[in-house]
Amino acid sequence: MDREALRSVEAATLFLDSKVDEDAERVLTMIIGLVNDVFGERLSLTSFEQAATLTNAASVLINAGNRASDLEALQTGEDWMANVVESGLLVGSRFESAAIYNLANSRLGITDLNVRRAWREASEDQRAAACAEVRLADRERLRQARQELSRAASLTQDARERGMRLCNLANTFDYSGRWVEAYDAYVGALDADPSNGNAAGNVAVLIERVISAGWDFEGHLCALYDHYLTLAQDNRAGTVSVAGEGAAARFDSMELLGSDEPLTAPFDEADPYQAWVSQHRLALVAALEGLGSDAHAGRWDTITLRTVTDSSSSHQAPAIFAILNVLKADYLVARRLAFEADQLIEETGCWSQQDEDPGVYTETLNYAVYGEVSSKLVLAHRAALDVLDKTAVAVNEHLQVGDDPTKVSFRRFWFEDKQRTKLRAALVQHEGLSSAILSMAELAIDMAPESLYGHAQDVRNAGTHRFVLVHRDFRELDSTATMKAMTLAGMRTTCIQSLTVARAAFLYLVALLEVFEAGKARADGITVPLYLPTTY
């Protein structure tokens, strides 16, 4: 394949990219024919130039495929980009992030078309369940896409590109009912690129659903909604460039709520712990930013199940309240340990042992960080992820699933079979729970190796059953079967991630239980709303 042929593909790609919104179907025909003529249908890639050219062509193909709702075109795009990524020809180049991003977008486009078809074909009362089933059926494709979007974002130094990658990650979280993680990812996208009108508009839509679902601190949420909707409308051109005129028109039609509440639910900025929790969004509270209305009183992790319909004659409170109290306290201890370690690292850099640490540690000549600070990080990380298994135990108990609590595992509980092909019938049989169970099931899938949170799970396993060696990264240390080596910076990041995941799981749990209790109340003739933000 000569360079002249590649240059012709590049020139045609630039031209066709400008025509996607005018005639997506014609663009598809032309770009596929062009690539097949130059590369051949077997796509045997042998050079960097070939891989880069195909990546650019695939971007046009995937965008046009999404605009035209053409499943076959998206599958072709997936094949092209899988070929490019697997070739390894772009590793270390600026095209690597683009190739991974294109591959993820092709996967998401395929699943979205399948979901739309399920939505159209299902009866109104079965649409949420039908869409959840399709997303689970495409679990491997979506698992790969979430991991790929995260990796693509980490590989680019370009602010606009990073914002687009994180926005699409947020979108796919949101479509699966994972609204807590979606909000964090949208904020990450806007931190990278404040002009990303699509991310701003999408997060406004998410907040609108949270408000409609009946979560607390409506004034704070309304202020956030107004902030992001204004940002979306002010950056309309950015929305059109990445999501099309339809998305921009949707945001144009949305109205501001006129809230004068602060964007961040109030907290004591003079308290370093409150500031740290607010900064990382780690509060167990029905607010998206800050700590909630009781922060100044010192009691701000307020989220809990509000009501339970209990027909038993017991004079004790239903067991779920005790379960949630213990689970919340476990999380708070993990969070406090992480904060204490983080503060000491900020203050001292861990260059010397803390005066309060009574341990005597042997010098091992590998720049390891021994003592209470590093162990607090490891223990906080482990305790946070332990919350996940306990959320599954809580659902098992309250919904009376009947599993042996000593054998309940977060990564297996939500599925009917070991292959994870179906959501568990004992859970989704309850009114309105399909989206809630899907959010937990996908989170469980993302804890697997080579998945979005697989590294966090691996560190947790090492900290539980083996050893984690935290070091200052002055030299490369190899992990062994006995000991996992982690840089101090990496351990801090992983610890925050584990707390973020545990918080999301706790909030999803409370939302799930609220929906379950609302269904029970309606069965008893009591009219109550469903308290779960849902995209369907």
C-alpha positions in Angstrom: 0.0 0.0 0.0 1.6 3.2 -1.1 1.6 6.6 0.7 -0.3 8.2 -2.1 -3.3 5.9 -1.5 -3.2 6.7 2.2 -3.1 10.4 1.5 -6.2 10.0 -0.7 -8.0 8.3 2.2 -7.0 11.1 4.5 -8.2 13.7 2.2 -11.5 11.9 1.6 -11.9 11.4 5.4 -11.6 15.1 6.1 -14.2 15.9 3.4 -16.7 13.2 4.5 -16.4 14.2 8.2 -17.9 17.6 7.2 -20.8 15.9 5.5 -22.0 13.5 8.3 -24.8 15.8 9.5 -26.0 16.4 5.9 -26.2 12.8 4.7 -24.9 10.2 7.1 -26.1 7.2 5.0 -24.2 8.4 1.9 -21.1 9.1 4.0 -21.3 5.5 5.3 -21.4 4.1 1.8 -18.4 6.2 0.6 -16.1 5.7 3.6 -16.6 1.9 3.7 -16.1 1.6 -0.1 -13.0 3.8 0.1 -11.4 1.8 3.0 -12.2 -1.5 1.3 -10.6 -0.3 -1.9 -7.4 0.8 -0.3 -7.0 -1.6 2.6 -8.8 -4.6 1.4 -11.5 -6.3 3.3 -9.0 -8.3 5.5 -7.4 -5.1 6.8 -3.8 -6.4 7.2 -2.1 -3.5 8.9 1.7 -3.3 8.8 2.6 0.3 9.5 1.9 3.2 11.8 0.6 5.3 8.9 -1.9 2.7 7.9 -3.2 2.3 11.5 -3.5 6.1 11.9 -5.3 6.6 8.6 -7.8 3.8 9.4 -8.4 5.3 12.9 -9.4 8.6 11.3 -11.6 6.9 8.8 -13.2 4.8 11.5 -14.1 8.0 13.5 -16.1 9.2 10.6 -17.7 5.8 10.1 -18.8 5.5 13.7 -20.1 9.0 13.9 -22.1 8.5 10.7 -23.3 5.1 11.9 -24.6 6.6 15.1 -26.4 9.4 13.2 -27.9 6.9 10.7 -28.7 4.3 13.4 -26.9 1.8 11.2 -26.0 -1.3 13.2 -23.9 -3.0 10.5 -21.8 0.2 10.1 -21.1 0.3 13.8 -20.1 -3.3 13.8 -17.8 -2.6 10.9 -16.3 0.2 12.9 -15.8 -2.1 15.9 -14.0 -4.6 13.7 -11.7 -1.9 12.2 -10.8 -0.4 15.5 -10.3 -3.8 17.2 -7.8 -4.6 14.4 -6.0 -1.3 14.9 -5.8 -1.6 18.7 -4.7 -5.2 18.6 -2.0 -4.4 16.1 -0.2 -2.3 18.7 1.1 0.0 15.9 -0.2 3.2 17.6 1.1 2.5 21.2 2.8 5.5 22.6 1.6 7.9 19.9 -1.1 10.6 20.0 -3.3 8.3 17.9 -3.5 5.6 20.6 -6.1 7.4 22.7 -8.1 8.1 19.6 -8.1 4.5 18.5 -9.2 3.2 21.9 -11.9 6.0 22.0 -13.2 5.0 18.6 -13.4 1.4 19.6 -15.3 2.2 22.8 -17.7 4.5 20.8 -18.5 1.7 18.3 -19.3 -0.7 21.2 -21.6 1.9 22.9 -23.3 2.7 19.6 -24.1 -1.0 19.0 -25.6 -1.4 22.5 -27.6 1.8 22.3 -29.2 0.7 19.0 -30.1 -2.7 20.6 -31.6 -0.9 23.7 -33.7 1.5 21.5 -35.1 -1.5 19.6 -36.0 -3.2 22.9 -37.6 0.0 24.1 -39.8 0.3 21.0 -40.9 -3.4 21.1 -41.7 -3.7 24.8 -44.9 -2.7 26.4 -44.8 0.5 28.5 -44.7 -1.3 31.8 -41.9 -3.6 30.6 -39.6 -1.1 29.0 -37.2 -0.7 31.9 -36.8 -4.4 32.3 -36.4 -5.0 28.6 -33.6 -2.3 28.4 -31.9 -3.7 31.4 -31.9 -7.2 29.9 -30.3 -5.9 26.7 -27.6 -4.0 28.5 -26.8 -7.1 30.5 -26.7 -9.2 27.3 -24.1 -6.7 26.0 -22.3 -6.8 29.3 -18.9 -7.8 27.8 -19.1 -5.1 25.1 -20.0 -2.5 27.7 -17.4 -3.6 30.2 -14.7 -3.2 27.6 -16.1 0.2 26.5 -16.1 1.6 30.1 -12.5 0.4 30.6 -11.5 1.8 27.2 -13.0 5.2 27.7 -11.2 5.5 31.1 -7.9 4.5 29.5 -8.4 6.7 26.5 -9.0 9.7 28.8 -5.8 8.9 30.7 -3.7 8.7 27.5 -4.5 12.1 26.1 -3.1 15.5 27.2 -5.6 17.4 25.1 -8.3 18.9 27.3 -11.1 18.7 24.7 -10.3 15.1 23.9 -10.2 14.2 27.6 -13.5 15.9 28.2 -15.2 14.0 25.3 -13.9 10.6 26.6 -15.1 11.2 30.2 -18.4 12.5 28.9 -19.1 9.3 27.0 -18.0 7.3 30.1 -20.6 9.3 32.1 -23.2 8.7 29.4 -22.9 4.9 29.6 -22.9 5.0 33.4 -26.1 7.1 33.3 -27.8 4.8 30.8 -27.3 1.9 33.2 -28.8 3.7 36.2 -25.3 4.4 37.7 -26.1 8.1 38.3 -23.6 8.7 41.1 -20.6 7.5 39.0 -22.1 9.4 36.0 -22.2 12.7 37.9 -18.6 12.3 38.9 -17.5 11.5 35.3 -19.5 14.5 33.9 -17.8 16.8 36.4 -14.4 15.3 35.4 -15.3 16.0 31.8 -16.1 19.6 32.6 -13.0 20.0 34.8 -11.0 19.0 31.7 -13.0 21.1 29.2 -15.5 23.6 30.6 -16.6 24.3 27.0 -18.1 20.8 26.6 -21.7 21.8 26.3 -22.8 18.2 25.8 -21.4 17.1 29.1 -23.0 20.1 30.8 -26.4 19.5 29.2 -26.3 15.8 30.0 -25.4 16.4 33.7 -28.3 18.9 33.8 -30.7 16.2 32.5 -29.3 13.8 35.2 -29.9 16.3 38.0 -33.4 16.9 36.7 -34.2 13.2 37.1 -32.6 13.2 40.6 -34.8 16.1 41.6 -37.9 14.4 40.1 -37.1 11.2 42.0 -37.6 13.0 45.3 -34.1 13.2 46.7 -33.4 15.8 49.4 -31.8 19.2 49.2 -33.9 20.3 46.3 -32.6 23.9 46.5 -29.0 22.7 46.1 -29.9 20.4 43.3 -31.9 23.1 41.5 -28.9 25.4 41.7 -26.6 22.8 40.2 -29.2 22.2 37.5 -29.3 25.9 36.6 -25.5 26.1 36.6 -25.0 23.2 34.2 -27.9 24.1 32.0 -26.6 27.6 31.6 -23.2 26.2 30.8 -24.7 23.9 28.1 -26.7 26.7 26.5 -23.7 29.0 26.5 -21.6 26.4 24.8 -24.1 25.3 22.2 -21.6 25.1 19.4 -19.6 22.6 21.4 -22.7 20.4 21.8 -23.4 20.5 18.1 -19.9 19.5 17.1 -19.9 16.3 19.2 -23.6 15.4 19.6 -25.4 17.1 16.8 -28.1 19.7 16.5 -30.7 17.5 18.2 -28.9 17.4 21.5 -28.3 21.1 21.4 -32.0 21.8 20.6 -33.0 19.6 23.6 -30.9 21.7 25.9 -32.3 24.9 24.4 -35.8 23.8 25.2 -35.0 23.1 28.9 -35.9 25.9 31.3 -33.9 27.3 34.2 -35.5 26.8 37.7 -34.3 30.1 39.1 -32.7 28.7 42.3 -30.5 31.1 44.4 -29.1 28.3 46.6 -25.3 27.7 46.7 -23.9 25.2 44.2 -22.2 23.2 47.0 -24.3 22.1 49.9 -22.8 24.0 52.9 -19.9 22.7 55.0 -17.4 24.2 57.5 -14.4 25.2 55.2 -12.3 25.6 58.3 -12.6 21.9 59.1 -10.0 20.1 57.0 -11.9 16.8 57.2 -15.2 18.3 55.9 -13.2 20.1 53.2 -11.5 16.9 52.1 -14.8 14.9 52.1 -16.5 17.6 50.1 -13.5 17.9 47.6 -13.6 14.2 46.8 -17.5 13.9 47.0 -17.4 11.2 49.7 -20.3 12.2 51.9 -23.2 9.7 52.4 -25.8 12.3 51.8 -28.6 13.0 49.3 -26.6 15.9 47.7 -24.3 15.8 44.7 -21.8 18.4 46.1 -20.9 19.3 49.6 -22.1 17.7 52.8 -25.7 18.7 53.2 -27.7 20.9 55.6 -26.4 19.5 58.8 -22.7 19.9 58.2 -22.2 22.7 60.7 -23.9 20.5 63.4 -21.3 17.8 62.8 -23.8 15.2 61.6 -23.8 15.2 57.9 -23.8 11.6 56.6 -27.5 11.6 56.7 -28.6 9.3 53.9 -30.7 6.4 55.0 -33.9 4.5 54.2 -36.8 6.8 55.0 -39.7 4.4 55.6 -40.3 0.6 55.8 -43.6 -1.1 55.4 -43.5 -3.8 58.2 -46.4 -6.1 58.8 -44.7 -8.0 61.6 -45.8 -7.7 65.2 -42.2 -7.1 66.5 -41.7 -4.1 68.7 -38.1 -3.6 67.4 -37.2 -1.6 64.3 -36.9 -3.6 61.1 -33.4 -5.2 60.8 -32.6 -3.1 57.7 -32.1 0.0 59.9 -29.5 -1.7 62.0 -27.8 -3.1 58.8 -27.6 0.4 57.3 -26.3 1.9 60.5 -23.5 -0.6 60.7 -22.7 -0.4 57.0 -22.6 3.4 57.2 -20.3 3.3 60.2 -17.9 0.9 58.4 -17.7 3.2 55.5 -17.1 6.2 57.7 -14.2 4.5 59.5 -12.6 3.6 56.2 -13.0 7.2 55.0 -11.5 8.6 58.3 -8.5 6.3 58.0 -7.9 7.5 54.4 -8.2 11.1 55.5 -5.8 10.7 58.4 -3.2 9.1 56.1 -3.7 11.6 53.3 -3.3 14.6 55.7 0.0 13.2 57.1 1.3 12.6 53.6 0.4 16.2 52.6 2.1 17.6 55.7 5.3 15.5 55.7 5.6 13.7 52.4 6.3 10.5 54.4 10.0 11.2 54.4 10.3 10.1 58.0 8.4 8.0 60.4 5.6 9.8 62.3 6.4 10.7 66.0 3.2 9.0 67.1 4.1 5.7 65.4 5.7 3.4 68.0 6.9 0.8 65.5 10.6 0.0 64.8 10.9 -1.0 61.1 13.9 -2.6 59.4 15.5 -0.6 56.6 14.9 -2.6 53.4 16.8 -0.3 50.9 14.0 -0.1 48.4 12.4 3.3 49.4 9.4 1.6 51.0 7.0 3.5 53.2 6.6 1.5 56.4 4.4 2.5 59.3 0.9 3.5 60.3 0.5 6.0 57.4 0.9 3.4 54.6 -1.1 0.8 56.5 -3.9 3.2 57.1 -4.2 3.7 53.3 -4.2 -0.1 52.7 -6.7 -0.7 55.5 -9.0 2.1 54.4 -8.9 0.8 50.8 -9.8 -2.7 52.0 -12.5 -1.6 54.4 -14.1 0.5 51.7 -14.4 -2.3 49.3 -15.7 -4.6 52.0 -18.8 -2.4 52.0 -19.6 -3.9 48.5 -20.1 -7.4 49.8 -22.2 -6.1 52.7 -24.5 -4.2 50.4 -25.4 -7.6 48.7 -26.0 -9.1 52.1 -28.3 -6.2 53.0 -30.4 -6.8 49.9 -30.4 -10.6 50.5 -31.8 -10.0 54.0 -34.3 -7.3 53.3 -35.8 -8.7 50.1 -35.7 -12.2 51.7 -33.8 -13.8 48.8 -32.8 -16.7 51.0 -29.1 -17.1 50.3 -26.7 -18.1 53.1 -25.4 -14.7 54.2 -22.0 -16.2 54.9 -21.7 -17.1 51.2 -23.1 -13.9 49.6 -20.6 -12.2 47.2 -21.2 -8.8 45.6 -19.7 -10.0 42.3 -22.1 -12.9 42.0 -25.2 -12.0 43.9 -27.0 -10.0 41.3 -27.0 -12.7 38.6 -29.2 -15.7 37.9 -26.3 -17.9 36.7 -22.5 -18.1 36.9 -22.2 -16.9 33.3 -24.0 -13.6 34.3 -26.4 -13.9 31.4 -29.5 -12.9 33.3 -30.3 -10.6 36.2 -31.5 -12.5 39.2 -35.2 -13.3 39.0 -35.7 -13.1 42.8 -34.6 -9.5 42.6 -36.1 -8.1 39.3 -39.5 -9.7 40.0 -40.2 -6.7 42.3 -41.8 -3.7 40.8 -39.4 -1.1 39.4 -36.1 -2.8 40.5 -34.7 -3.7 37.0 -32.6 -0.5 36.7 -31.5 -0.6 40.3 -30.3 -4.2 40.0 -28.6 -3.5 36.7 -26.6 -0.7 38.3 -25.3 -3.1 41.0 -24.7 -5.9 38.5 -22.6 -3.6 36.2 -20.7 -2.4 39.2 -19.9 -6.0 40.1 -18.8 -6.7 36.5 -16.4 -3.7 36.7 -14.7 -5.2 39.7 -13.4 -8.1 37.6 -9.7 -8.2 36.4 -9.0 -6.0 33.3 -12.1 -4.0 34.1 -12.7 -0.4 35.2 -12.2 -1.1 38.9 -10.3 -4.4 38.5 -7.1 -2.8 39.8 -8.8 -1.6 43.0 -10.2 -5.1 43.6 -6.7 -6.6 43.0 -5.2 -4.3 45.6 -8.0 -5.1 48.0 -7.3 -8.9 47.6 -3.6 -8.3 48.2 -4.2 -6.3 51.3 -6.6 -8.9 52.7 -4.7 -12.1 52.0 -1.2 -11.1 51.2 0.9 -7.9 51.5 0.9 -4.5 49.9 4.3 -2.8 49.8 3.9 1.0 49.4 7.1 2.8 48.1 8.2 6.2 46.9 8.7 5.3 43.3 12.4 6.2 43.1 13.0 2.7 41.6 10.8 0.2 40.0 9.7 -2.6 42.3 8.2 -5.8 40.9 5.2 -7.3 42.5 5.3 -11.0 43.5 2.6 -13.6 44.3 3.2 -12.7 48.0 3.6 -8.9 47.8 2.1 -6.3 45.6 4.2 -3.2 45.1 2.4 0.1 44.9 3.7 3.7 44.7 2.6 6.0 47.4 0.8 8.2 44.8 -0.8 5.2 43.3 -2.0 3.9 46.6 -3.5 7.3 47.5 -5.4 7.4 44.2 -6.6 3.8 44.5 -7.8 4.4 48.0 -9.9 7.4 46.9 -11.3 5.3 44.1 -12.3 2.6 46.5 -14.1 5.1 48.7 -15.9 6.6 45.6 -17.0 3.1 44.5 -18.2 2.2 48.0 -20.1 5.5 48.3 -21.8 4.8 45.0 -22.8 1.3 46.1 -24.3 2.6 49.4 -26.3 5.3 47.6 -27.5 2.7 45.0 -28.5 0.4 47.8 -30.6 3.1 49.6 -32.3 4.0 46.3 -33.0 0.3 45.6 -34.5 -0.2 49.0 -36.6 3.0 48.6 -38.0 1.6 45.3 -38.7 -1.8 46.9 -40.5 -0.2 49.9 -42.5 2.0 47.6 -43.7 -1.1 45.7 -44.7 -2.7 49.0 -46.6 0.4 50.1 -48.5 0.5 46.8 -49.4 -3.1 47.2 -51.0 -2.2 50.5 -52.9 0.7 48.9 -50.5 3.5 49.9 -49.6 6.0 47.2 -45.9 6.8 47.3 -43.4 7.8 44.6 -40.5 5.8 43.2 -37.3 7.1 44.6 -34.8 5.9 42.0 -33.4 8.2 39.3 -33.8 6.2 36.0 -33.0 7.0 32.4 -35.8 4.9 31.0 
